[in-house]
Amino acid sequence: MAVKSVDGGSFWDHLEEFRKRIFIMIIAVGTLTATAFLFSRYITAYVTTTSPCELVALAPAEAITAHLRLSVTVGIILASPVLLFQMWRFIAPGLYQTERKSVTGVTIAGTFLFISGAAFAWFIMRKPALLLFQSFETGNIHGAWSVSAYIGFIGSFLLIFGAAFQLPLAVLFLTKTGIIEPKTLGKYRRHIVVGLLIMAAILTPPDPLTQVMLALPLYILFEISLVVARISFRKAKSASE
């Protein structure tokens, strides 16, 4: 995949295209969020049972706020194929004609990675992270978490991991567009590891366990995508020669 010069349209044309894509994304998220809200009683009832301690509503409207926050999270996850497709469609005009056909494949791969990241957060990360937080409730500190805060934490957790798992697509995009070569990424592997740890520290709660649990799968994904990028780069180089 190589970036070509942007032809034709002016700045305002590209801005209008961006506005159009954003509008479609907002409609998709809004529609699916509203649909999820219709079933929010069942979804919220299930999610709240995963809390290791009692959940309380500290304000009259906090319960409905929790329902809304969880519905938004579910709406974004369900709309992830549309979001990824629109983002890649916006990038597509800068690619060659033969490479635009890969947008559907990239969307499918991105959706799979996003859902995999959210699933990793829910099934593997959630419980140890919550138990770690609860372990600091010592002395006169007794856990009685706010339902809105708990739902917000779970929602952010899933979305952060889903977004972070897009790393392989980012690596492949950088190498296929010629912005950076695979051997350069391999050469600066140590720097990238530090960058992943910093990113994990920013995205996750401030404790070493969750940071490592995010950074480790990201590093594995990076190595896998680097191998794929090297193979693809060699094939492209051989074809051009």
C-alpha positions in Angstrom: 0.0 0.0 0.0 1.5 3.3 -1.0 0.2 6.8 -0.5 -0.2 8.8 -3.6 -0.5 12.6 -3.9 -3.9 13.9 -3.1 -5.5 14.9 -6.4 -8.4 17.0 -7.3 -10.4 18.3 -4.4 -9.6 21.4 -2.4 -9.3 21.7 1.3 -13.0 22.3 1.6 -13.8 19.2 -0.4 -11.8 17.1 2.0 -13.3 18.9 5.0 -16.8 18.1 3.6 -15.8 14.5 3.1 -14.6 14.3 6.7 -17.8 15.9 7.9 -19.8 13.3 6.0 -17.9 10.4 7.5 -18.2 11.8 11.0 -21.9 12.3 10.5 -22.4 8.6 9.5 -20.3 7.5 12.5 -22.4 9.6 14.9 -25.7 8.2 13.4 -24.4 4.6 13.7 -23.3 5.0 17.3 -26.5 6.9 18.2 -28.8 4.4 16.6 -27.1 1.4 18.2 -26.8 3.2 21.6 -30.5 3.8 21.5 -31.1 0.1 20.7 -28.8 -1.0 23.5 -30.7 1.3 25.9 -33.9 -0.6 25.2 -32.2 -3.6 26.7 -30.1 -1.7 29.2 -31.9 -3.2 32.2 -30.8 -6.7 31.3 -27.3 -5.6 30.3 -26.8 -3.5 33.4 -28.1 -6.2 35.6 -25.6 -8.6 34.2 -22.6 -6.2 34.3 -23.3 -5.2 37.9 -23.2 -8.8 39.1 -19.5 -8.9 38.2 -18.6 -6.3 40.8 -16.7 -7.8 43.8 -18.4 -5.5 46.2 -21.8 -3.7 46.7 -22.7 -1.0 44.2 -24.7 2.0 45.4 -26.4 4.9 43.7 -25.2 8.1 45.3 -27.7 10.5 43.5 -31.3 10.2 42.3 -30.3 10.1 38.6 -27.2 8.0 39.0 -28.9 4.7 38.1 -30.2 6.0 34.8 -26.8 7.6 34.2 -25.2 4.2 34.6 -27.7 2.7 32.1 -26.8 5.4 29.6 -23.1 5.0 30.0 -23.3 1.3 29.5 -25.6 1.8 26.5 -23.0 4.1 24.9 -20.2 1.5 25.4 -22.3 -1.2 23.8 -23.3 1.1 21.0 -19.7 1.9 20.2 -18.7 -1.7 20.2 -21.6 -2.7 18.0 -20.8 0.2 15.7 -17.1 -0.6 15.4 -17.4 -2.1 11.9 -19.1 1.1 10.7 -16.6 3.3 12.5 -13.6 1.5 11.0 -15.1 1.3 7.6 -15.7 5.1 7.5 -12.2 5.9 8.7 -10.6 3.8 6.1 -13.0 5.1 3.4 -11.8 8.6 4.3 -8.1 7.5 3.9 -8.8 5.5 0.7 -8.7 8.5 -1.7 -5.0 8.8 -0.9 -4.3 5.2 -2.0 -3.9 3.7 -5.4 -6.9 2.2 -7.1 -5.8 -1.4 -6.6 -5.3 -0.8 -2.9 -8.7 0.7 -2.2 -10.2 -2.8 -2.6 -8.5 -3.8 0.7 -10.8 -1.4 2.7 -13.3 -4.2 3.3 -10.6 -6.6 4.4 -9.0 -4.0 6.7 -12.5 -3.2 8.2 -13.0 -6.9 9.0 -9.6 -7.3 10.5 -10.0 -4.1 12.5 -13.4 -5.2 13.8 -11.9 -8.6 14.8 -9.0 -6.9 16.6 -11.4 -4.4 18.4 -13.7 -7.2 19.6 -10.7 -9.3 20.6 -9.3 -6.4 22.7 -12.6 -5.8 24.4 -13.0 -9.6 25.1 -9.4 -9.7 26.5 -10.3 -6.8 28.8 -13.5 -8.5 30.0 -12.5 -12.1 30.3 -8.8 -11.8 31.4 -8.1 -8.3 32.6 -11.2 -7.3 34.5 -11.2 -9.6 37.5 -7.5 -9.3 38.5 -7.7 -5.5 38.1 -10.8 -5.2 40.3 -9.4 -7.5 42.9 -6.2 -5.4 42.9 -8.2 -2.3 43.5 -10.2 -4.0 46.2 -7.0 -5.2 48.0 -6.2 -1.6 48.9 -9.4 -1.3 50.9 -7.7 -1.7 54.3 -8.3 -0.3 57.8 -11.5 1.8 57.8 -11.8 1.7 54.0 -14.8 -0.4 53.0 -15.8 -0.9 49.4 -19.2 0.4 48.4 -18.6 1.6 44.9 -20.8 4.0 42.9 -22.7 2.1 40.2 -22.1 4.9 37.7 -18.3 4.9 38.5 -18.2 1.1 38.1 -20.1 1.1 34.8 -17.9 4.0 33.6 -14.7 2.1 34.5 -15.9 -1.1 32.8 -16.9 0.8 29.7 -13.6 2.7 29.5 -11.7 -0.5 30.1 -13.3 -2.3 27.1 -13.0 0.6 24.7 -9.4 1.3 25.6 -8.4 -2.3 25.0 -10.4 -2.5 21.8 -8.7 0.6 20.5 -5.2 -0.5 21.6 -5.6 -3.8 19.7 -5.6 -1.8 16.5 -1.8 -1.6 16.7 -1.2 -4.3 14.0 -3.2 -2.3 11.5 -1.2 0.8 12.4 2.1 -1.0 11.9 1.0 -2.5 8.6 -0.3 0.9 7.4 3.0 2.6 8.2 5.1 -0.1 6.4 2.8 -0.5 3.4 2.6 3.2 2.7 6.3 3.5 2.9 6.3 5.9 5.8 8.7 3.5 7.6 10.4 0.3 6.7 10.0 -2.9 8.8 13.8 -3.1 9.5 13.6 0.4 11.0 10.8 -0.7 13.4 12.9 -3.8 14.3 16.0 -1.6 14.9 14.1 0.6 17.4 12.3 -2.3 19.1 13.5 -1.2 22.6 12.2 2.3 22.1 8.8 0.9 20.9 8.6 -1.3 24.0 9.1 1.8 26.2 6.5 3.6 24.1 4.0 0.8 24.6 4.6 0.9 28.4 4.0 4.6 28.4 0.9 4.2 26.3 -0.4 1.5 28.7 0.4 3.8 31.7 -1.7 6.6 30.1 -4.6 4.4 29.0 -5.0 2.2 32.1 -5.6 2.9 35.8 -2.4 3.9 37.7 -1.2 0.4 38.8 1.7 -1.7 37.4 -0.5 -4.9 36.9 -3.0 -3.4 34.5 -0.2 -1.5 32.6 1.8 -4.7 32.1 -1.3 -6.7 31.2 -2.1 -4.2 28.4 1.5 -3.7 27.3 2.3 -7.4 27.0 -0.4 -8.3 24.4 0.4 -5.1 22.5 4.0 -6.2 22.3 3.0 -9.6 21.1 0.7 -8.1 18.5 3.5 -5.7 17.4 5.9 -8.6 16.9 3.3 -10.6 14.9 2.5 -7.6 12.7 6.2 -6.8 12.2 6.7 -10.4 10.8 3.7 -9.9 8.5 5.0 -6.5 7.4 8.4 -7.9 6.6 6.9 -10.6 4.4 4.7 -8.2 2.6 7.5 -5.7 2.2 9.8 -8.3 0.6 7.0 -9.4 -1.8 6.3 -5.9 -2.8 10.1 -5.2 -3.3 10.5 -8.4 -5.4 7.5 -7.5 -7.6 8.8 -3.9 -8.2 12.2 -5.3 -9.2 
